[in-house]
Amino acid sequence: EADVVQLMDLKEAIAALEGALRAEARGEAQNMTKTLLQYGKNNLHAIGGKLDKLVGTKTWTHTQGGTCPLLLLWGAEDGSLVAVIEAFALGNLRTGGISGVAADWMARQDARVMAIVGTGKQALAQVGTMLAVRPIERLQVHSPRKESREAFAVKVREELGVEAVACASVAEACKGAQIVTLVTRAAQPFLTAGMLDKGAHLNAVGAIAPDREEFAQDVFSRATLVAVDNLSGVQQLSREFTTQYASSGWDKVVPLSRLIASARRRSGADDVSLFKAMGMGISDLALGAELAKRARERGMGRVIPQPTKQKPRLAGARAKSAA
């Protein structure tokens, strides 16, 4: 984790992610379909893919007690182990970074007010990434717990130097905001279309399992530009999207890689733009590959020897004869 933080910042992550999306659009990167196992209030995730000469997978279990994500990289041609990366900070960079790429292509150029709903571990990176791509001057933050939203506003002012105010409701937070980010674990939608200003951009990045939902279905009626990080992941696991596009309409949903390749940016005629992120393998590979390269160049991290094959112990495998 400490090496990851030293080796890459958010602006560098945004650049690496956009490069990976361009590679995907050229057919040079592939995503593994996201796998999810839910057990009780917890869930196990696995994502992966191929990018350039590497394949890899990131896996983690999200529990009430915490999480410990790991990214593993292998050589695509010989299967050799390339890197094992502790991936909590990497996950912040990836999730924040992909929101930044989306906002850079989909949000108004003059966006100066941002709203964020949710103040958990991913929230600060979400604010930081908007500062990297737009001239944000004011943050309006909401969380159900008063002490959480007020503490987060203080943290943003102290760490990022931006005016930040705590808001008592989602509607209050969204009022006047050109960029709205949802990063919660909500089970029921809390944001409706009427809360969004005309021309607002919405990043919905918190509901990454089918038992979660952040925005109401009427948001789609105002969304003139809809993009996602990975279409198959959204089709499988996003309750917001599978409810809206149960039988038809998926042609209106554009992968972010295709949006970038087509150079389609927000136009003056657009009302709400919507970006949905579920998490995808090539995002983690993009950052992991760059981190591994930089670690080798700077002599950081620890060298892991390639595993040596060993024969399994087979003694006792023979079944005993019947008496």
Buried (B, 14 or more C-beta within 10 A) or exposed (E): EEBBEBBBEBBBBBBBBBBBBBBBBEEEBBBBBBBBEEEEEEBBBBBBBBBEEBBBBBBBBBBEEEBEBBBBBBEBEEEEEBBBBBBBBBBBBBBBBBBBBBBBBBBBEEBBBBBBBBBBBBBBBBBBBBBBBBEBEBBBBBBBEEEBBBBBBEBBBEEBEBEBBBBEEBBBBBBEBBBBBBBBBBEEBBBBBEBBBEBBBBBBBBBBBBEBBBBBEEBBEBBBBBBBBBBBBBBBBBBBBEEBBEEEEEEEBBBBBBBBBEEBBBEEEBBBBBBBBBBBBBBBBBBBBBBBEBBEEEEBBEEEEEEEEEEEEEEEEEEEEEE
